[in-house]
Amino acid sequence: MNSWTAWPLQEALSREGRPAARRSLGRGVRLVLFGGATWWIVAKGGLNSWQTALAVLGLAVGYAMLRAYFRVTLHHRLWPAVGLIALLIAGGGLAHLLDTPVGGVVVWCGCAVVSVERLPLAAGAPLAAVSLTAFVALDGGDKPLSAILTSLGLLLAGYVVRLDADARGQTQRLLAQERAARLAEAESAALGERARIAREIHDVLAHSLSAQTVHLEATRLLIERGADRELVLERVVAARRMAREGLAETRQALSALRGEMAPVEEFLRELVASEGARLEVTGESRRLPAEAGLAVRRVAQEAMTNVRKHAPGAKVALRLEYRPREVELEFRDYGGRTPVDNSLGASGSGYGLRGMRERAELLGGALDAGPAEEGFVVRLRVPA
């Protein structure tokens, strides 16, 4: 944007972001100046009563117009601002006609500074030139060079104040953008945490509740058909076992969300002990980060669930390998009566091993599954 037609930033024109002490100091300076000008008019002006009253009224009107000018420039309203400055310049001429040259000089010089400071330079510079020309022509007297140098100094002062305010405005804008970025980052982190909790709730409860539903539905059908009591009892016991497992896994998930998980090796040993599987651990054991540990647990649980569901009687072997910058879990099943389907799309809900692969990719790892020999192999690698 052309610097001659560009407005100063709104952050530069606003008092927002300024320290409270600086704002209080500004109010105090304005009050002192207004009070001093009023006192000078009344006590030192050498005016009669009606001239004094008119001068004080003019001072109050000028102050009100200056405040209005600050408001309209804050909202980048060009023509009202130009009109107000023109009226103030005319007011300086009126003060000169009323034989109060000091008041006129103050008004003209102030108009020059605030024009350059708060308006686009294409409008502020001509207004400042008119104001300072009046100052040099009517008050320069026998020292025109001094008046010209003073005018140039005032122009420079107004431009320096403008640059300083622009720098402050840029800083305020950058701070606001940084706060917005931090807020967006916090919201994104909160959404990510909600997604993680949702995954945990699903991974923990989906299989347990679905298995209980299957067992209970089978129990209902057996009762309706008048099946043997032992068959009904077997289904009820299975549903109760699934409920207990689901409760235990829920507690583990809550502990994991609080960062209170048991070591992964301990969990895997309990899992293989309950299923009659084998576990091999290689590499130097260490405590895994929470997300990596959860991924290993969930993949082992999901693969074991699929074996129970699709290949009862299959043998299972797990291998946990600690590497310098990652950990790998290999889950292998073989020898089942029917081949197990541990493919990534096997879960009907879409949250089985496919969900585990997504979890691994979010952590910067990978999950692969495919047939091998007489069974199926699932391999998980995650940074740890």
N, C-alpha and C positions, 0 to 999 in steps of 0.2 A: 504493500500500500504506500502511496506517495506520502512522504513525511510532512509535506506542506498542507495536505488536506486531511490528514489523520488526526483524530482526537486523541488526547492522552487516555490511557487505560482507565476504566471506571475505578479499578482498585487504587490507581494513583490519585484520582479526584476525591475518593471517599476517605473518611476518617477511620473507617473500619480497619482493624489490625494495628492501629497505632497504640502504643502503650498508654495506659490510663494517665500516667504522670504527664506525658506529652500533651494529651488532650486537655488536662486540667491547666497546664501551663499556657496553652493557647487561649483558653477561655479567660484566664487571668490577664494575659497581655491585652486581649481585646477590651476587657473591662477597664483596664488602666488607661488605654489609649482613648476610649470613648469618654471616660471621666475627666482625663486631662484636657481633652479638646473642649469639653463643656465648661470646665473651670476657666480655661484660657479665654473663651468667648465671653463669659460672664464677668470675669475679674480683670482681664487684660485687653479685651478687644477694643475698648474705647468706643463702644456703640451705645446709642440711646436704647431705651427700653424696648421699643417695637423692633428695632434692628436686632437686638439681642434675642428676643423671642423668635424672630424669623430665622436667625442663624442657628439657634438650638433646634428649632423644628427642622430646618434643612439638614442638620447633622443627623438627627434621628431618622429622617426619610432616607438619607444617603446610606446609613447603616442598614436599614431594612432592605434597600435595593441591593446592597452588596451581598447580604445573606440570600436574597432571592437569586442573584447571579450565581452564587455557589451551588444552589439547588438545581437550577436549570442546566448548568454545565455538567453536573453530575449525571444527568439524564441525556446528555449530548443534544440539547435543544439549541441549535445555532442562533436562529433569528431572535428569540427572546433574550438570549445572552448578549448579542450584539446591541439590541435596543437598550438593554439596561446599562451597558458600558457607555453608549452614546449619551444617555441621560445623565450618567455620573460625570462625564466629561463636560457636558453643558452646565451641570451643577457647579463644577470647578470654576467655569467662566463666570457664573452668577456670583460665586463667593468673591471673585476678583473685582467684579463691579461693585459689590457691597463694601469694598475697601477692607476685605479680609484676605490679603494675598497669601498668607501662610496656609489658610484652609484650602485655597485653590491649588497651591503647589502640592499639598499632601494628597488631594484628590487626584490630580493629574498623574503624579508619580505612582500612586497606588493602582490607578487604572492601567498604566503601562505595564506594571509588573504582573497583575492578575490576568491581563489579556494574553500576554505571551505564555504565562504559566498554564492556563486552563482552556484555551481555545485552539482550534487548528491554526497553524501558523499563517495560513493564507488569509484568515480573518483577524487573528490576534495581532500580527505584525502591523497591518495598516492602522488598526485602532490605537496601538501603542505609539505609532508614528504621529498620529493626529494629536494624541494627548501630550506627547513630549514636545511637539512643535509649538503647541499652545504654551507650554511651560517655558520654552526658550524664548519665544516671541514676546510674551507678556511679563515674564519674570526674570529674563536674562539680564536686563538692565545694561550696565556698562561692562559686564563680564560675560559676554556670549560664549567665549571659549570654555569657560568653567561650566556653564550651563550645558553646553553640548557634551562635554566629557561626562558630566553627571548623567545625562540622558543615556549615553552609551553604556555607562556602568549599570544603570537601571535595567536596560534591555538585557545585558549580560546576566544580571542577577536573576531576572525573570526566567531566562532560558536555563540557567543552572538549577533553579528551583524545579523547573519542569523536568529536567533530566533526572534529578534526584527523586522526584515523585514517581516518574516512570520506572526507575530502577526498583523503588519500593513496591510499585504495583506489580512488576514482573515477579518479584519475590513472593508477594501475596498470592499471585496466580499459581506459581509453582507449588507453593505450600498447599493450596487448595487441591491441586491435582494430585499431589502426593497423598493427602488425606483421603481423597476419593479412591485412589489406587489401593491404599491400605484397607479401606472399608470393603472394596470389592474383593480383595484378597481374603479378608476375614470371612466374608459371606461365602466365598468359594470354598474355604476350608471347612466352614460349617456344613455346607452342602455335601462336601466330600465325606465328612464325619457321619452325616446322616445316611449317606449311601453305604458307608462301611457298616454301620449298625444294621441297616436293612439287610445287607448281605449276610451278616452274622445271624440275624433272626431267621432268615430263610434257610440258611445252611444248617442251622441247628434243628429247627422245628419241622421243616418240610417233610423230610424223610420219616421222622418219627411219627408225625401226625398222620401222614398218608399210610404208613404201615399199620398203625393202630386202626385206621378206618377200614383197611382191608380185612384185618383179623376180626373186627367187630361185625362187619358185614357177613363174613363167612360164618361167624357164630350165630347170627340171626338166621341164616339159611339152614344151618344144621339143626337149630331148635325147631324151625318150622317143619323140617322133614322128619323130626323125631329121631335124630341121629343118636348114636351111643353117647352116654354121659362122658366117657373118657375123651372122645373127640372134641366135644364142646369145651371141656375143661382145658384141653390142650390149647385151644384157640384163645381162651380167656387168659391163660397164663402167658401166652405169647404177647397178647396185647398189653398185659401188665408189665412184662419185661421191656417192651418198647417204650411204655410210658416212663419207666424208671430210667432207661437210657436217655430218653429225651430230656428228662429233668436234670440228669447229670451233665449232659452236654450244654444245657441252658446255663447251668452254674459255671461251667468252664468258660462259656462265651462271655458271661458277665465278668468273670475274673480277668479274662483276656482284655476286655474293654477297659478295665481298671488297671491294666498292666500287671496283674497278679498271676500270670500263667505259670503252671508247673513247667519244668524243662521239657523240651520236645522229646528227648530220648525216653524220659520217664513215661510220657504219654504213649509213645509208640510201643514200648515194652508192655504196657497194660493192654494195648489194643491187640497185639499179636498173641499175648497170653490168653486172652478171652476167646480168640478165634483159632488157636492151635497153629499159628503161622510162625515163620522164622524172621528174625531181624539181624542184620549185619550192619555194624557201624564202623566206618573207616575215617581216617583223618583225625586231627586233634579236636576233641570236643570243646565246644564253647557255647555260651548263651547267645541265642539268636535274637535279633530285633523282633518286636511284637508282631509286626505285619508278616515278616518272613516265617516266624513260628506258626502263626495262624494258617498261612497258606499250606505249610507242610501238614499240619493237623487235618485241615479240611480235605485235602487231596487224598490222604490216607483213608479218612472216614468214607469219602465218596466212593473210592475204588473198592473198599471192603464191602460197602453196601451193595454195589453192583455185583460183586462176586456172590454174596449171599442170595441176591435176587435172581441172577441169571445163570449161575453155575454152582449150585450147591454141591459140596463135596470136593471142590477144586482146592489144590494146595496153593498156598500163598507164601511168597518170600519178599521181604522188604530190605532195601539197602539204603542206608543214610550215609552220605559221604560229605565230610566237611572239606571244602576247598579254601584257598587263601581269601577269595573275595566272594564266594557264593557257597550255597549248599545245594546238594542234589538228592532227591528222593526217587528211588526206583521201586515201583510196585509191580510185581510179576505174579501172575496166576497161571496154573497149568494143571492138566489132568482132570478137569471137571467132566461131569456127565454130558454137559452141553457147553459149547464155547461161550465164554462170557463176552458181552458187548460193552467194552469200556470206552467206546468211541466218544468223541467230544459232543456229539449230538444225541447220545443215547438217552439222556434225561428228557422225559416228555415235557417237563415244565420249562426246559431251556436253562435251568440253573444248576445242572449237574457239573460234569467235568468242563463243559463249555464255560460255566461261570467261574470255575477254578482257573481256566486258561486266562480269562479276562482279569482275574485277580493277579495272576502271575505277571501278565503284561503291564498292569498298572505299577507293579513293583520293579519293572525293568527286567523281568525274567521271562521264562517260556515254559509251556507245558505241551508235551507230545504224547500221543497215545496211538497204539497200533498193534496188530497181531504179531506174535513171535512164537515160533515153534508150535507147541500145542496149546498155547494160551494167549494171553494178552499182556502188554507191558505199558505202564504209564510212567513217564519221567517228568519230574518237576525240577526246574532250576531257578533259583531266586537269589539276588544279591543278599549277602549276609556278612 
